[in-house]
Amino acid sequence: MLGQQTLEDFYREKLNWMPENLKKDIGHFNVFRLEDCMGAGKTPVQYSRREFYKITLMRGRHAYHYADKSIEVSGATLLFFNPDVPYAFEPLSDDSSGCFCIFKEAFFTNHVRGGIRELPMFAPGGKPGYVLTESQDKHVSGIFEKMLEEIGSDYVYKYDLLRNYITELIHYALKSKPTETLYQHIDANARITAVFTELLERQFPIESPTQRFSLRSARDFAEQLAVHVNHLNRAIRLTTGRTTTDHIFERLSNEAKALLKHTSWNVSEISYSLGFEDPAHFNHFFKKHTNMTPSSFRA
């Protein structure tokens, strides 16, 4: 799936090392200090889904992009991210600090009543952000410090204990309320349009005949952004005056022209790379949008 960060991607990009037996560890868990994964030489957090859950204690001033929302916070914030919703964050000050843990859903299998996806902070449409007071920050920090100490221990039941610490974080948040003011956005339509454009452009350029343009419809993009397709279409039309499909087809047509002009690939190869099931469909699309056949344009 486009833009999904795997555990392998995370370790390679952030830490330049890989845990042993990572692919066999279906219930993977780990915990880190934020400072070890941010800063010079580290890959910035890209707007995408992850294949794992993440709980973050973040201090400093930051902007978060979560689905179609943009959230700016200062101070200590506890955030819960799930694999179904794309997100990213960007530091707005130089005093970032904190901790975070990552884990696969199997880490909690048979340990959380009803399953972790049913918890409010992980549920579809849930609000993941909890701004902390100074005393709450101290309490949450203490839990993360226990996790950091335990992950390096030889205690045979340490993962049971780590699971308990995660559960404590979850219930500590559940007993409070997510900060409603985090979810005010002065121009949500502009935000979702910007994210749509970023996802569209990220699929280009097509660099080999085996590469495939995969997000071809408004519904494809809506699923990636975890929003309803009608919401996406309305936001893009209000912002740009054009439909989602107009934007997709224009970009697809421009890439088709570039491939016809600058590569030696045959029409079938170009057709496949642009996501068409057969050359006839590609020919029809190209002629409709350029008034020329692919062969005549290339000639």
NORNOR-V811913 format. One record per run of one state. SS is the DSSP state (H for helix, E for strand, C for the rest). FROM is the first residue (numbers start at 0). TO is the last residue. If there is no record, write none. Layout:
{{SS & FROM & TO} {SS & FROM & TO}}
This chain:
{{C & 0 & 2} {E & 3 & 4} {C & 5 & 5} {H & 6 & 14} {C & 15 & 27} {E & 28 & 32} {H & 33 & 36} {C & 37 & 46} {E & 47 & 49} {C & 50 & 51} {E & 52 & 58} {C & 59 & 60} {E & 61 & 65} {C & 66 & 67} {E & 68 & 72} {C & 73 & 75} {E & 76 & 80} {C & 81 & 85} {E & 86 & 90} {C & 91 & 95} {E & 96 & 102} {C & 103 & 103} {H & 104 & 107} {C & 108 & 114} {H & 115 & 117} {C & 118 & 127} {E & 128 & 130} {C & 131 & 132} {H & 133 & 150} {C & 151 & 156} {H & 157 & 173} {C & 174 & 178} {H & 179 & 182} {C & 183 & 186} {H & 187 & 201} {C & 202 & 216} {H & 217 & 224} {C & 225 & 227} {H & 228 & 239} {C & 240 & 242} {H & 243 & 261} {C & 262 & 265} {H & 266 & 272} {C & 273 & 277} {H & 278 & 289} {C & 290 & 292} {H & 293 & 297} {C & 298 & 298}}
